[in-house]
């Protein structure tokens, strides 16, 4: 009888999206096929402490009893490939066959967690270190989009240090390049945390200062009147494919944190009501944006489409999209013919495929002479 794959689900984390991660993880754990997988819940507290327990998700949600949980550690050693209890570092540990990271935002989606998993030589779902870091940094991402000749809105960016020292001066610099309304964003957050829309200088200064609280860089983008927010899922490694596009109808002036998760009034239209040619264009651009940042596994690509003229702008790539019951990524794939449990199966298979391919690469080189032995000794 074929043994089950041991799947570690990592959730929580030191991030402004901690709570979103918990809800995403709960959805994934509920949907995974227990006949195929043995699930190992791995929670990260807001302070960065790792715990592993069947009750870990509930404990993180309640924020209670965490101090009594034994700490678990994923060591960056390929011989371990699993979790070890803190007092038992010399033990073999609890082996993991694959990890499904569902830590949104900083210290989870930005390449840091992916780097640890690479060092531990554990297959993991989603983008690698580079694509994760680029996908998190909205400014670097846009620079790569420009190189790939993808259509994007006009933007400027500043160091947060300059914003905090003289926000009115930064605002004047923005006004020389962009016109109101504009959006201010921290370069490295998700779920619209720290994002504001400014209609004039007072709101712009307030938005700049807020964004500067979350990251060392601040992005300011040109707002476009009369746009539709379109999202498209991408699935795969080298031969990625795109889902049908969907449309978000926000309950607020823009799709902010409250509109996404709190008020429950935003709606989605799946598939989006787009002309067939425009739908094909969005799907093609989604795959191109995915490739532009060297992404793998999964991503959700967000677009702006103008009403009337149907001009398309790539907004950003999200390398760990939400997996909650109301999240677009699983809903888009369900509408494309891939139900949630099958989507999880495919993502896990893609993770193992990518790890197998990476493991086949050479990581050492034997020089013809041992020149290094007598140098610097």
C-alpha positions, 0 to 999 in steps of 0.5 A: 500500500502506497504511504501517504505524503506528509504535508506540512502546512505553514501558517501565521507568521510575523506579518500584517496578514497573519489573520488572513493566513490562518483562514487560508490554512484552515481552508487548505487543511479542510480540503486536503484528501486524507487518503493521500496526505498526512497533514502536519500543521505548523504555526508561526506566532506573531512573534516568530515562534514555531509550533506544531500541533493538531490544535495549532491553528485554533491556538493561533486564532484564539491567541491563547496557550501558545506559551505552553506549546513545545517549540518546533524548528525546521533546521537548514540541514538537508539531512533532516528534511523535517521538524525537530523539537527545540530540546531534541536537536540531535534527534532525527526529527519529523520528516516532511515530504512537502511543505505548503507555505500559506504565510502571506506577506513579510517573512513568508511570501518574500523569499525568506521562508522559501530560502529556509526550505531550500536550505533544508532541501524540502519541496515546497509549493509555490514560487522560489526564492527569487520570484517570491522576493520580486513578487513581494517588492512591487517596485522591483516587480514593475521594473521587470514588467517594463523590461518584459514590455508589459503594460503598467500604470505610471509610477514613482517611488521613494525611500521611506526615510525621505518621506518621514524627513519631509513628506510635503517635499516628496508630495510635491515631487509626486505632483510633478510626475503624476496627477490626482488621484494617486495610490500610495503603497508600501513596497512590500506588503499584501492584502492592501495593508498600508495602501491609501487613495489620495485625491489631493496633497493632504491625503497624499502626505497622510498616505505617504507617511502611513506607507512609510510605517510598513516598509523602507520604500514607498510606491506611488501609482497613477490612479485611472478613472473608470477601471475594472479590477480583473484577476487571473490565476496561473498554475504550473512551472515551465508550462504555466497556464492561466485560468478564466479571468474574474472581476472584483466589484469592491464595496469600497472606493478601492479594494482595500483590506476591509473590502477584501476580508471584513465587511463581506460586501465585495462581490466577484464575477466569475468568469468576468464579462469580457469580450472573448479576445480581451479575455484571451489577452488577459490570460496571455498577459498573466502567463507573461507576467508570471514568467517575467518574475521567474515564478513557479507553482502558482500566482494570481495576477491582478489587472486594471481594465479601463471601461469603454476602451478596454485598455489593460494594465498589469497591476501585480503578481501575488505569489501566495494568493489567498486560499480562504473560502472567498478567495479568488484564486481557488474560485477562478480555477474551479470556474476553469474546471479544476476543483479545490481538492484537485488544485491542491493535488496539482500544486503539491505535484508541481512542488515535487516536480520542481524539487526533483528538477532542482535536485538534478542540478550540480551543486559542486565542482571538482577543480583539476588541482587542489589549489585551495589547500595551500592558499590562505592557510 
